[in-house]
Amino acid sequence: MASRAPTGHSVRVLKWEQVIVDARDPVSLGNWWAHALSWVVVNDDPDEFEIRSAPDHFPGLLFALVSEDKSGKNRLHLDLRPDDRDGEVARLISLGAYRVDVGQGEPSWIVLADPEGNEFCVLRSDRDA
């Protein structure tokens, strides 16, 4: 479905290119996420390491070098919906993720953090939803 602009306005098309993740070690964290998501590396620059689900698929995740450690809770995070939530949580923990408490209580999702402390959620599978 084509988008319509209000009368007198031109239509602008925006493509979601990537999500930027600040990282102390972009290569290490980017490789961790590539392995966790079974994505491919499309840019292995140590300052801007990018992965995507396929080389020509968008959006990607770009891990950008920063000098400071993460502080506080993320204001934006990824929600992942696996076929088997508990099995996927176990797999992600075996890769280096860990459980975190961000005040979520007892929801149907599990909050984990990647090796640099970025929170993400693993949701129930579609069949359990």
C-alpha positions, 0 to 999 in steps of 0.5 A: 500500500502506497503512503499518501502525503497530506495535500501540498506535501511531498511523499518521503520514503525512509528506509530503516537502515540499522540500529546502532549499538554503542560498544566498548569492543564492537568486533567482539560484541558484533560477533556475539550477536551474529552468532546469537542471531545466526546473522552475517557480518557485512562490515568488519571495521573495528570501529563500526562492525555491522551484521544483518540477517542476510547481506542485502537485508535491512535493518542491520545492527551496527556496533559502534566504538565508544570509550565509556561503559554502558550505564543504566537501563537501555531506553531501547531494546530488542525483543526476540521471539524464538520457537522454544523460549526456554531452550533459546534462553539456555543457548544464549546464556551458554554463549555469554548472555545473563539474566537481568532484573530491570523491574519486570516482575514475573512476565511471560518474557525473560530479560537477558543482557549481552556480554556488554550489558545491553538488555534484550527480551526473549518472548514466548514462542508463537505456539505458547502465546 
